[in-house]
Amino acid sequence: MEFAGFLITLGVLFLVGLAADELGRLTRLPRVTLLLLLGLVAGNAGLGLIPAEVTAWFDELSIIALTMVAFLLGGSLSRKNLRKHGRPIFTISLAIVVSTNLFVTLGLIAVGVAPGLAIILGAVATATAPAAMTDVIHQSGIKNTFTKTLNGIVAIDDAWGLIVFSIALVLVGQSNSWDDVMSDAVWDLGGAVLLGCAIGFPAAYLSGRLKPGEPLQAEAMGIVFLCSGLALWLEVSFLIAGMTVGAIVANFARHHSRAFHEIEHVQWPFMILFFLLAGALIELEALLLLGWAGISFLVLRILGRFVGGYVGARLGQVPPAHVKWYGPALLPQAGIAVGMALVASEALPQWAASIMAFTIASTVVFEIVGPPLTLHAIRRVAAMKSKIC
C-alpha cells in the first residue's frame, strides 16, 4: 500500500506540473514560480500533502535534473556562440560575481555583521539558479542575442562563484590551510573538467552514429547518468562535469546538429518533480529570523546584480537596449547557494545557524521572485526588436 501511495503521489505531481505549464501559458507567469508555489502549499510549510518518502528523493532527483540542465548549458558554449557572444558572456559573468560579492560583503559589514560572516555570505550570494534560468529562457520561446548570452553566463558564473567561495573560506581563517582549501577547489573544478573531457570526447565521436542526425534517447540518458554518477563518486562538481560534456559534444560532434536534443524531451518531467519538491521543502520560518541584516542581505544582492550586470554589459559592448536588463535577469538563486552554505556551516560552526538562515531565506525570495523578473527582462528586450540570431 505504501508503494501504491508513492505512485499515486508521483502521478498527481506530474499532472500538477502539466496544469502549471498550461497556467503559465495563460497567465504569462514562469511555470518555475508556479511549481514552487504549488509545492509550498502542498509541502511542509503548507498542507503537508506530499509524503516524506517522496520528498526524501529530492537530493538524488536534483542531481539528475541539474546534470541535464548542465548538459544543455554546456551546449550554449559552442564556438559559434562564443564567437558572437563570448565577450559579453565573460565580462558580465565576472562583473556580476565581483559586484555581488563586494556589495554584500561590504554592505553587511557596514550594518554591523561580523566581517568573517559577511565575507562568507558575500561569496554565497554570487550563486545563481541554472535550472530556473534555463527553464524560463526555454518557456519564453525567445531566441536572440540576449537569451543566448544569458545561457552562456549561467553556464560559467557558478564556476567563478565557487572560486570566490573557496577563497572566502581561506580568508575567514578556517582550520584548513590555504593549500588544502585551494587543492579541494582545484579538484572540484579541475577534476570535473577532466571527467567531462573523458566522457565528452568519446560521446562526441560516438553519439548520433546509430541514428543519423541526432543521438538516441538512451544514448543521451546513459551519458547523463554516467556523468552525474562518476562525478559523485569522484567528489567533483557534477554541474561543471555536465557543462564540459555538453560543450565538447556541441563543438566536436560531427553526426548531429543539436547536442543532446533528446534531453530536452525528457528533462521536463524531472524538472516538474525538482521544482515541486523544492517548494515543498521551503522553510518559511527562516524568513522570520532575518531582521534588518537579512533584509540588507537581500537588497545588497539585488544592487550587486544590477550594478554588475550594467557594468559588465557596458564592458561587453552589448546593444544599448540590453544593458540594463542583465542584472534583473540574473536574480534567481537556488541549490548551489545552499550547497555552499552547508560547506561553510561545517567549516565555521560558530556561524552555522546564521549562514543557513540567511541563505535559505534569500533562496526562498529569489527563487520565487527571480524567475518572473527574468521572464520580464527577456520579453522587454524582445519587445525592443532586438536582433534575432
Backbone torsions as a table, in degrees:
resi	resn	phi	psi	omega
1	MET	NA	-35.6	178.7
2	GLU	-61.8	-42.4	-179.8
3	PHE	-67.6	-35.2	177.2
4	ALA	-62.0	-43.2	177.7
5	GLY	-62.9	-37.2	178.1
6	PHE	-62.1	-45.4	-179.7
7	LEU	-67.3	-39.7	178.4
8	ILE	-62.0	-43.2	178.9
9	THR	-61.1	-44.3	178.7
10	LEU	-61.7	-42.7	178.9
11	GLY	-60.6	-43.4	179.3
12	VAL	-64.8	-41.0	-179.5
13	LEU	-63.4	-40.6	178.3
14	PHE	-64.5	-41.7	179.2
15	LEU	-67.6	-35.8	174.8
16	VAL	-62.6	-40.8	177.2
17	GLY	-61.9	-39.9	177.1
18	LEU	-63.4	-41.6	178.6
19	ALA	-65.0	-39.9	178.6
20	ALA	-64.1	-37.2	178.0
21	ASP	-62.2	-45.9	-179.7
22	GLU	-68.9	-39.3	178.2
23	LEU	-63.4	-36.2	177.1
24	GLY	-62.8	-36.0	178.3
25	ARG	-67.0	-37.9	-176.5
26	LEU	-76.4	-38.1	-174.5
27	THR	-97.0	-11.4	-176.7
28	ARG	64.9	22.7	173.5
29	LEU	-93.0	149.3	176.8
30	PRO	-63.4	133.3	179.0
31	ARG	-65.4	-24.4	175.7
32	VAL	-58.3	-49.8	-179.3
33	THR	-63.9	-41.5	179.1
34	LEU	-62.1	-43.3	179.8
35	LEU	-64.7	-42.5	178.6
36	LEU	-62.3	-42.5	179.6
37	LEU	-67.4	-39.8	176.6
38	LEU	-64.1	-41.0	176.8
39	GLY	-64.0	-38.6	178.2
40	LEU	-61.6	-43.5	-179.5
41	VAL	-66.5	-40.4	-176.3
42	ALA	-85.3	-13.6	-171.2
43	GLY	-92.9	-155.6	-173.6
44	ASN	-59.8	-37.6	-177.5
45	ALA	-83.6	-6.8	-178.3
46	GLY	-117.4	-115.2	-173.6
47	LEU	-86.3	-10.7	178.8
48	GLY	65.4	37.6	-175.9
49	LEU	-86.7	-17.4	-176.8
50	ILE	-92.5	119.8	-176.7
51	PRO	-61.5	151.8	-178.9
52	ALA	-61.8	-33.5	-179.4
53	GLU	-67.6	-21.0	175.9
54	VAL	-82.5	-48.0	179.7
55	THR	-64.5	-24.1	179.0
56	ALA	-65.0	-17.2	-179.9
57	TRP	-83.7	-1.8	-169.5
58	PHE	-60.5	-45.4	-176.3
59	ASP	-60.1	-47.0	-179.4
60	GLU	-66.4	-42.1	-179.4
61	LEU	-63.9	-39.2	-179.1
62	SER	-64.5	-35.6	178.6
63	ILE	-64.1	-45.0	179.3
64	ILE	-64.3	-47.6	-177.6
65	ALA	-63.2	-44.4	-177.4
66	LEU	-71.4	-29.9	175.7
67	THR	-66.1	-39.4	175.8
68	MET	-61.8	-44.6	177.7
69	VAL	-60.1	-41.9	-179.4
70	ALA	-61.7	-40.8	177.6
71	PHE	-59.0	-46.3	-178.0
72	LEU	-67.6	-38.2	176.4
73	LEU	-65.2	-40.7	177.2
74	GLY	-59.6	-34.9	177.6
75	GLY	-62.8	-23.2	178.3
76	SER	-75.7	-11.3	179.7
77	LEU	-94.3	41.1	176.6
78	SER	-74.9	161.1	178.4
79	ARG	-57.8	-39.8	-179.0
80	LYS	-62.7	-46.2	-178.8
81	ASN	-67.7	-39.8	-179.4
82	LEU	-69.6	-33.7	176.3
83	ARG	-62.5	-40.0	-177.9
84	LYS	-81.3	-38.9	-169.7
85	HIS	-126.3	10.7	-175.3
86	GLY	-59.9	-43.1	-178.0
87	ARG	-61.7	-52.0	178.4
88	PRO	-65.1	-32.4	178.6
89	ILE	-59.0	-47.4	-176.8
90	PHE	-76.4	-41.5	-178.4
91	THR	-68.6	-42.4	-178.5
92	ILE	-69.3	-43.5	-179.1
93	SER	-62.2	-44.1	179.0
94	LEU	-67.5	-43.5	-179.1
95	ALA	-63.9	-39.0	179.7
96	ILE	-63.7	-46.0	-178.8
97	VAL	-65.1	-48.0	-178.8
98	VAL	-63.7	-47.1	-177.6
99	SER	-64.0	-45.4	179.3
100	THR	-60.1	-45.1	-179.4
101	ASN	-61.7	-45.9	-178.3
102	LEU	-68.0	-45.9	-179.1
103	PHE	-59.6	-48.4	-176.1
104	VAL	-69.0	-45.9	-178.1
105	THR	-62.3	-54.9	-176.8
106	LEU	-68.4	-36.4	179.6
107	GLY	-66.2	-41.8	179.1
108	LEU	-67.3	-38.3	176.0
109	ILE	-61.7	-39.2	-178.9
110	ALA	-65.1	-29.3	-179.7
111	VAL	-93.9	6.8	172.2
112	GLY	104.5	5.8	176.9
113	VAL	-74.9	142.7	179.2
114	ALA	-55.2	134.5	-176.2
115	PRO	-53.6	-42.8	179.9
116	GLY	-61.2	-45.5	178.3
117	LEU	-64.5	-39.3	179.6
118	ALA	-63.1	-39.4	179.0
119	ILE	-62.9	-43.3	179.3
120	ILE	-65.1	-46.9	-179.6
121	LEU	-64.6	-34.1	175.6
122	GLY	-62.3	-38.6	178.4
123	ALA	-70.7	-41.7	179.4
124	VAL	-62.5	-35.3	-177.1
125	ALA	-65.2	-16.9	-178.0
126	THR	-74.2	-18.1	-175.3
127	ALA	-70.4	148.0	175.2
128	THR	-116.7	-171.8	-179.1
129	ALA	-120.6	89.4	-175.7
130	PRO	-59.8	-36.6	-178.8
131	ALA	-65.1	-47.6	-179.7
132	ALA	-64.0	-44.6	-179.4
133	MET	-60.9	-46.8	-177.6
134	THR	-62.9	-42.2	-177.7
135	ASP	-68.4	-39.1	178.9
136	VAL	-64.1	-42.8	178.1
137	ILE	-61.6	-44.1	179.7
138	HIS	-64.7	-43.8	-178.8
139	GLN	-62.9	-34.5	-178.6
140	SER	-63.0	-27.9	-178.6
141	GLY	69.3	13.1	-176.6
142	ILE	-103.1	126.1	176.5
143	LYS	-121.6	107.1	179.1
144	ASN	-149.8	-174.0	-178.9
145	THR	-57.1	-40.3	-177.3
146	PHE	-64.1	-50.4	-177.0
147	THR	-69.6	-34.7	178.1
148	LYS	-68.1	-37.0	176.5
149	THR	-68.5	-40.8	176.9
150	LEU	-57.5	-45.9	178.8
151	ASN	-58.1	-44.2	179.2
152	GLY	-64.1	-40.2	179.2
153	ILE	-62.5	-47.5	-179.0
154	VAL	-61.8	-31.5	-178.1
155	ALA	-68.1	-24.7	-175.0
156	ILE	-123.0	-13.5	-173.1
157	ASP	-69.8	-28.5	177.3
158	ASP	-70.6	-25.3	174.1
159	ALA	-65.9	-44.6	175.4
160	TRP	-60.6	-41.2	-179.3
161	GLY	-61.7	-39.4	178.5
162	LEU	-65.1	-36.7	177.3
163	ILE	-65.4	-46.1	178.2
164	VAL	-60.3	-41.3	-179.5
165	PHE	-63.6	-42.2	179.2
166	SER	-62.3	-41.8	178.0
167	ILE	-65.3	-39.0	-179.3
168	ALA	-61.9	-40.2	178.9
169	LEU	-60.5	-38.1	179.3
170	VAL	-70.2	-44.9	-177.9
171	LEU	-61.5	-33.1	-179.5
172	VAL	-73.8	-16.1	173.2
173	GLY	88.0	39.9	177.7
174	GLN	-68.2	169.5	-170.8
175	SER	-63.1	-32.7	-179.9
176	ASN	-72.8	151.2	-179.8
177	SER	-77.4	167.0	176.1
178	TRP	-55.8	-44.9	-178.6
179	ASP	-60.2	-42.0	-178.5
180	ASP	-64.9	-47.1	-177.6
181	VAL	-65.6	-44.7	-178.7
182	MET	-68.3	-34.2	177.1
183	SER	-66.4	-36.6	175.8
184	ASP	-63.7	-42.7	-179.4
185	ALA	-66.0	-41.5	179.5
186	VAL	-63.6	-40.2	179.3
187	TRP	-68.7	-41.7	-178.8
188	ASP	-60.0	-44.0	-178.8
189	LEU	-87.3	-52.4	-178.3
190	GLY	-65.3	-40.8	177.6
191	GLY	-63.1	-36.7	177.9
192	ALA	-65.4	-40.1	178.4
193	VAL	-64.9	-42.7	178.0
194	LEU	-61.7	-43.2	177.8
195	LEU	-63.0	-42.7	178.3
196	GLY	-60.4	-38.3	177.3
197	CYS	-67.4	-41.5	-178.5
198	ALA	-63.3	-32.8	177.7
199	ILE	-90.5	-38.3	-171.6
200	GLY	-67.2	-43.8	-177.0
201	PHE	-67.5	-45.4	173.4
202	PRO	-61.5	-38.3	179.3
203	ALA	-63.9	-40.5	179.4
204	ALA	-63.8	-35.5	-179.3
205	TYR	-76.2	-37.4	-171.1
206	LEU	-94.4	-34.3	-172.9
207	SER	-67.9	143.6	179.7
208	GLY	87.2	-2.5	-178.9
209	ARG	-81.7	-34.6	-177.5
210	LEU	-69.5	-37.1	176.5
211	LYS	-130.2	103.5	-175.3
212	PRO	-54.8	137.5	175.8
213	GLY	108.9	-40.7	179.3
214	GLU	-159.1	153.8	-179.6
215	PRO	-72.3	154.1	175.4
216	LEU	-71.8	156.9	179.9
217	GLN	-59.7	-40.9	-179.9
218	ALA	-63.4	-36.8	176.4
219	GLU	-60.7	-51.3	-176.6
220	ALA	-61.7	-47.0	-178.9
221	MET	-65.7	-38.6	179.4
222	GLY	-61.7	-42.2	-179.4
223	ILE	-69.4	-38.0	177.7
224	VAL	-60.5	-50.4	-177.8
225	PHE	-66.6	-39.0	178.8
226	LEU	-62.9	-44.5	-178.6
227	CYS	-64.2	-49.6	-177.8
228	SER	-65.9	-39.6	179.6
229	GLY	-64.8	-46.5	179.6
230	LEU	-65.9	-36.3	178.6
231	ALA	-63.1	-42.9	177.5
232	LEU	-64.9	-41.9	-178.7
233	TRP	-64.2	-41.0	-178.9
234	LEU	-85.5	-4.8	179.8
235	GLU	59.5	49.5	174.1
236	VAL	-121.7	170.3	-177.6
237	SER	-70.1	116.1	178.4
238	PHE	-70.4	-25.8	176.3
239	LEU	-65.8	-49.1	180.0
240	ILE	-65.8	-39.3	178.1
241	ALA	-61.9	-45.8	179.5
242	GLY	-63.9	-41.7	177.7
243	MET	-63.2	-39.1	-179.9
244	THR	-64.2	-44.3	178.2
245	VAL	-61.1	-47.5	-179.8
246	GLY	-59.9	-41.8	180.0
247	ALA	-65.4	-41.7	-178.8
248	ILE	-66.1	-44.9	179.8
249	VAL	-63.6	-42.0	179.9
250	ALA	-62.5	-32.3	-175.0
251	ASN	-93.7	-25.6	-171.3
252	PHE	-119.2	-13.5	178.8
253	ALA	-68.0	138.9	-178.0
254	ARG	-118.4	3.6	-173.1
255	HIS	-111.3	0.3	175.5
256	HIS	-156.1	158.0	-175.0
257	SER	-93.9	-20.7	-179.3
258	ARG	-122.7	116.2	-177.9
259	ALA	-67.0	123.1	174.9
260	PHE	54.0	45.4	177.8
261	HIS	-56.3	-34.9	-177.6
262	GLU	-66.4	-26.4	178.9
263	ILE	-62.6	-35.6	178.4
264	GLU	-62.1	-29.1	-179.0
265	HIS	-77.5	-30.1	-172.8
266	VAL	-106.6	-10.1	-174.4
267	GLN	-73.9	-27.9	-173.2
268	TRP	-61.1	-43.5	176.0
269	PRO	-57.5	-38.7	176.9
270	PHE	-65.8	-39.3	-178.8
271	MET	-68.6	-34.8	176.5
272	ILE	-57.5	-52.4	-179.7
273	LEU	-63.9	-39.7	-178.4
274	PHE	-59.0	-50.5	-176.1
275	PHE	-73.7	-37.8	177.7
276	LEU	-63.1	-44.6	-179.3
277	LEU	-72.0	-32.9	175.0
278	ALA	-61.8	-41.4	176.5
279	GLY	-66.2	-38.6	-179.5
280	ALA	-65.4	-27.2	-177.4
281	LEU	-95.7	2.5	178.9
282	ILE	-62.1	135.3	179.4
283	GLU	-107.2	96.6	-177.7
284	LEU	-66.7	-21.7	179.5
285	GLU	-59.2	-28.4	-179.2
286	ALA	-61.7	-30.6	179.9
287	LEU	-64.7	-30.7	-178.2
288	LEU	-73.8	-16.8	-177.2
289	LEU	-92.0	-1.1	-170.8
290	LEU	-69.0	-58.8	-174.5
291	GLY	71.1	-167.1	-177.9
292	TRP	-65.5	-36.0	179.7
293	ALA	-63.9	-40.5	179.0
294	GLY	-67.2	-41.0	176.8
295	ILE	-64.1	-38.7	176.4
296	SER	-61.0	-39.9	178.9
297	PHE	-58.8	-46.1	-180.0
298	LEU	-63.3	-46.4	-178.0
299	VAL	-65.4	-42.3	-179.0
300	LEU	-65.5	-37.8	178.1
301	ARG	-65.0	-40.3	178.0
302	ILE	-62.3	-46.5	179.4
303	LEU	-61.2	-42.4	179.5
304	GLY	-61.6	-41.4	178.9
305	ARG	-67.4	-43.2	-177.9
306	PHE	-64.2	-47.8	-178.3
307	VAL	-67.4	-45.8	179.8
308	GLY	-61.8	-41.6	178.0
309	GLY	-63.1	-41.0	-179.1
310	TYR	-66.5	-49.3	-178.5
311	VAL	-63.6	-45.8	-179.7
312	GLY	-63.1	-38.5	179.2
313	ALA	-66.9	-38.8	177.2
314	ARG	-65.3	-44.3	178.7
315	LEU	-66.1	-32.6	-179.9
316	GLY	-81.1	-2.6	176.8
317	GLN	56.3	46.8	176.4
318	VAL	-78.1	165.0	176.6
319	PRO	-56.0	139.3	-176.3
320	PRO	-52.4	-35.0	-178.4
321	ALA	-67.7	-18.1	-176.8
322	HIS	-92.5	-19.0	-165.1
323	VAL	-54.0	-47.8	-172.0
324	LYS	-82.9	-0.5	-173.1
325	TRP	-102.0	-10.1	-179.5
326	TYR	-68.9	-40.1	179.0
327	GLY	-59.7	-54.4	177.6
328	PRO	-58.7	-34.4	-177.7
329	ALA	-70.7	-19.7	-173.9
330	LEU	-108.5	30.0	-179.9
331	LEU	-82.4	-30.7	-175.9
332	PRO	-53.8	142.9	-179.0
333	GLN	-143.2	138.0	-177.9
334	ALA	-151.2	-129.3	-166.0
335	GLY	-57.9	-33.2	-178.6
336	ILE	-64.7	-38.8	177.3
337	ALA	-62.8	-41.8	178.6
338	VAL	-64.4	-39.1	176.7
339	GLY	-60.8	-44.9	175.9
340	MET	-59.1	-43.5	-178.2
341	ALA	-62.6	-38.9	179.1
342	LEU	-64.3	-42.8	177.7
343	VAL	-62.2	-46.1	-179.6
344	ALA	-64.3	-36.5	-179.7
345	SER	-65.2	-37.7	177.6
346	GLU	-68.8	-38.1	-178.0
347	ALA	-76.8	-29.5	-174.5
348	LEU	-129.3	70.6	-174.5
349	PRO	-60.0	-24.7	-179.8
350	GLN	-65.8	-22.0	179.3
351	TRP	-115.5	10.4	-172.8
352	ALA	-56.3	-47.3	-177.4
353	ALA	-62.6	-43.0	-179.4
354	SER	-66.2	-44.6	-179.7
355	ILE	-58.5	-47.1	-177.8
356	MET	-68.7	-39.3	-179.7
357	ALA	-63.7	-47.6	178.9
358	PHE	-60.8	-45.9	-174.5
359	THR	-68.5	-46.1	-179.0
360	ILE	-64.1	-42.7	179.7
361	ALA	-62.7	-44.3	-179.6
362	SER	-67.8	-34.2	177.4
363	THR	-64.2	-43.8	177.5
364	VAL	-57.3	-48.9	-176.5
365	VAL	-66.0	-51.6	-172.6
366	PHE	-76.9	-22.5	177.9
367	GLU	-80.1	-23.0	177.2
368	ILE	-92.4	-42.9	-177.5
369	VAL	-84.4	-31.2	-174.6
370	GLY	-62.9	-50.7	-178.1
371	PRO	-56.8	-41.7	175.9
372	PRO	-60.3	-36.0	177.9
373	LEU	-69.0	-37.6	176.1
374	THR	-61.0	-47.5	-179.3
375	LEU	-64.8	-39.2	177.8
376	HIS	-62.1	-43.3	180.0
377	ALA	-63.0	-43.3	-179.7
378	ILE	-62.0	-44.6	-178.2
379	ARG	-69.9	-36.2	177.8
380	ARG	-64.4	-43.2	179.1
381	VAL	-64.6	-41.6	179.0
382	ALA	-64.2	-36.6	179.6
383	ALA	-65.8	-23.1	178.7
384	MET	-82.4	10.4	178.2
385	LYS	59.5	46.5	176.6
386	SER	-64.3	155.1	-176.2
387	LYS	-66.8	122.0	178.2
388	ILE	-80.1	131.9	-177.1
389	CYS	-89.3	NA	NA
